[in-house]
Amino acid sequence: MLAEKNLTGKFKFKSSEAVKEFSKWLVSIGQDFSYKEKDYTITSKFEFDEDYNIAEKKAYEFEGEADPQMSLELEEVEDGATSLSD
């Protein structure tokens, strides 16, 4: 038997500076990701919920540091679509 869980995080930023810092952080931890420059979106697959949760926290942190007035739109896709937005 093979059971596999796919957890994909889609992080849509308002700030290019936040994208830059978040992508540098992902590289530093060895996490693969894709990036859409047009809309500041980073997509990455995670093996564990905990890894995703840490990345989500970091994304909010970098967005807040880039400009405290900006918000982060975040979509979590896990075997179907669940959307979270601020």
N, C-alpha and C positions, 0 to 999 in steps of 0.2 A: 504494500500500500504506500502511496505517496500523498502526503497532505502538504499543501503549500499555501501560504498566506501572502498576498501582495498588498503592500501598503504604500501608496504613492502620495507624497505631499506636493501641493502646488501652491507656491508662495508668490503672490502678486504684490509688488511694492509700489509705493508712490515716489520713492526717491532713488535716483541712480547711485548715490553714495551708499545707501543701505544695501542695494544689490551687490555693489562691489565688496563691501565688508562681509556680507553673508556668504558670497561665493568664495572669498578667501578663507573663511572659517570652514566651509564644507571641504575645500581642498586640504586644509590642515588636518582634518580628521579622516581623510581618505574616502570621502563620500562622493560618488559619481552623481552628476546632475546635468540637466540641459537648461539652456537659457534662451529666452526670447527677448531680444533687445527692444523690439517694438513696444512691448507693453510691460517691461521690467518683471517678467515672470520666470521663476526658477522652479523646475520640476525635478524631484528626486524620489527614488524608491528606497524604502527602509525595510529592514528585516524584522525589526522589533518595534512595538508601540513606544517603548521607552526612548529609543533613538529618535523617532518622529517627535515625541513630546519635547525632547531637548532641542531639536532643530526649530520647532515652533516657538519656543521660548526665546531662542537666539534671534530668530527673525524679528519678533516684536521688539527685542532689545535694540537691534541695529536700526530698525525703522524709527524708534523713539529717539535714539542718539542722533540720527541724521536730521530730524526735525520733529520736536515734540508735538507740534500741531498737526502732523500728518498721521493718517491711520493706515493700517495694513489690511488689505483684503486677503483672506486666506480660504482656500478650498482644500478639503481633505477628501481624497478619493480612495475608498477601500471597498473593493468588490461591489461597486455601485457608487453613486455620487452622493456625497453629503457636503453641503456648502455652509461655511461659516463666514460671515462678513461683519466688519465693524464699520 
